[in-house]
Amino acid sequence: MATTGKRRRTPRWAIWTMILGVLLLVVGGGGVISLQATVAAATSSIDKVSLIGSAAPTSTAKADDGLTGAKNILLVGIDQRPDQTNGEPLRSDSIILLHINKDHSSGYMISLPRDSYVTIPAYDNGKQSRNSGKAKINAAFAYGTWGLKGDDALKHGFELLTLTIKELTGITPDAGAIIDFQGFRDVVNVLGRVCMYVDTTTTSIHLGKDKNGQTAKPYVINKTGTVNRSIAGVKPNVYKKGDQCFNPSQALDFVRQRDLLEDKSLDYGRQRHQQQFFKAIINQAIKDGLDSPTKLPKILGAFGKAMTVDTGGVDLADWALSMRSLKPEKLITIKTNEGRLNSADVPGVGSVEKLSADTMALLKAIKKDQIDSFLLSHPKFVSTN
């Protein structure tokens, strides 16, 4: 039977509940029954684990009550599932601080370079222990996971990374999420594609085609992840500057690249592209899923399976409702070190990235919820794409 009037849309904030660790959303229509049903569907497949652990603030340390006031969420991207390892260290591929201002009207994504040279606190995960020392920041997650598998690896890796960030910035995250980039392949598969603007021509070191048109690796890669040499007869994938739509394998490949970017921005380029990818996939999910009762459950399920979330003891529905005024266009991406390399060679560690004095001032401004004032005087920290 034909119906009159508009079909009731699934609330837009339900999509945001799934994306970026159930932390961002857009307000939409729908009644109480629809709202409750959508929350249940959106949260049912999410792996909820205590990730922050001993780094969590005590109740007396919290300056506000519940979900009022500014919030900081730690988002960690990994490129290998913990059940695919045999207790080997699991490194974080992406480290993003998501800061939401006190009235929850704006969000800021700040990527910390994986090679940032920081102090990692002493830690014992029950299998391995190590003393405090200086290392690259992505080693913190690896040290925490050493000898562990599954959720235990995720919990201890995230906890040590959180403790490291707390020592570096003074910021204790209110919540956190681990985003499995392999799982995002399934998200893009459900969506069919994800479209975004590629801001610099990017050559893949991981995917290409051989002379028979078959998928092949175009380069030999060192243990450090850098390029050793090209492989004869294999033409690498090239993602040209401009508007592009990626299939699942291309999307995952694109956000991993750092070595052969035309603008030579290396890890800052990868940071930028991962931030842009998150925003693009959010917008694609909203565009393609909200009006599709058949596609929406699949989108929600794929997002849920790609994430492990620590809500800081607050119900996911409360997070969603608290963040309902945050719009996608109000999500601002920030570059540390103004997106410029500040590298140095450290004996026994290799090439590291030193965070500039201005970047440390940025992190201090985040802690005080004064990031708007900082950006007014440091406009080059804002990504324009």
Protein Blocks (a to p, Z undefined) as FASTA:
>chain_A
ZZedjdddddfklmmmmgghiaaccddeddfklmmmmmmmmmmmpccddfklmmpccfkl
pmbehjedjddddddddfbdfklpghiacddfbdcdddddfkopaccdddddfklccddd
dddehjaccddddddfklmmmmmmgopacjllmmmmmmmmmmmmmmmnopacfbdcdddf
klmmmmmmmnopacdddfbdcddfkbccdfkopacdfbdcdfkopafbdcehiacdddde
ddddddfklmmmmmmpcklgfklnmmmmmmmmmmmmmmmmmmmmmmmmmmmmklmmmmmm
mmmmmpccdehhpafklmmmmmmmpcfklpccddehhlpacddddehkbpcddddfklmm
mmmmmmnopmmmmmmmmmmlpcfZZ
